[in-house]
Amino acid sequence: MRKFVSAATTFITLSQGERFEEIDMADLCQLYVIWPVDDQWRVRYKWLKGWESICDVDFDTDNAALVYAYEHFLKNESLKKSIKD
């Protein structure tokens, strides 16, 4: 499992055969999980409301999935900031 944290948001990339455990979510408000399915990579987002799919496609590499997740994160952060202003 690889983990990256930015602004209290955690990005987790799982390896082939690795399982995500609920304990991995302890004290996390925002979480992106990236995992392999066959030769593709999927990404899901968890916020206070629960899990949601942020795209309808799988990615060719784990890096492409991470970049997509991070762009989603940046877009959400800018939206939250504009609502506060």
N, C-alpha and C positions, 0 to 999 in steps of 0.2 A: 504494500500500500504506500503510495506517495501522497503527501499532504502539502498543500500550499494555503496560506492564510493571508487575506487582504481585507483590511477594514472590517474585522470581526466576521468575515465570511470565509468559510472553509471549502476548499476544492480538494476532493479525494479522487485519485485514480487507482483503480484496482487492477491487479495483474490477472492473467488467465487462471481460472480456477479459484481465485481468492473470493471470499464471501464478505459482504458488508454486514456487520453486526450492529444491533441497536445501541450497544454500549459505545460504539464509535461516534454516536450523535450526542453524547452527554454534554449538556450545557452549550449546545450549538443552536443559534437562532436561524442562520442562513447556511445552507449547505448545497454544494453541487457534487454529484457522484458520477464518475465516468467509469464505465466497465466494458470489457470486450464481450462481444457475441459473435461467434464464428470469426470471420475476418474483418468485422466492422466494430465500431465503438459507439456506445450510446451514452447519453447524458440526461440526468434528471436533476431537478431543483427542489429543495425543501425549504420552505419558509414556515412561519408560525401556523399557517393554514393547512399545511400538509404537503405532500409530494405533488409535483406537477411536471408534465412534459413541456419542454420549452422549444421543441422542434419535432418535425415529422420525419426527419431523415437520420440515418446512421452515418458515421464518419469513417474515412479510410484509415485514419491514424488517431492515436490517443491525443497527440498534440493538436490536431484539427478540432477535436471535441473540446479540449481545454480552451483553445482560443475562442470557440463559439460560446462556451459557458462564461468566459471572462468578459466577452463583449456584452452578453446578456446582463451580467452583473453591473458593468459600467453604465449601461442604459438604465437599469433600475435605480442605481444610485443617483444619476442625474435627474430622473423623474422625481425621486424622493426629495432631492434638494430643491427643485423648482416648486414643489408643493409647499415646502417650508417657507420659501421666500415670498 
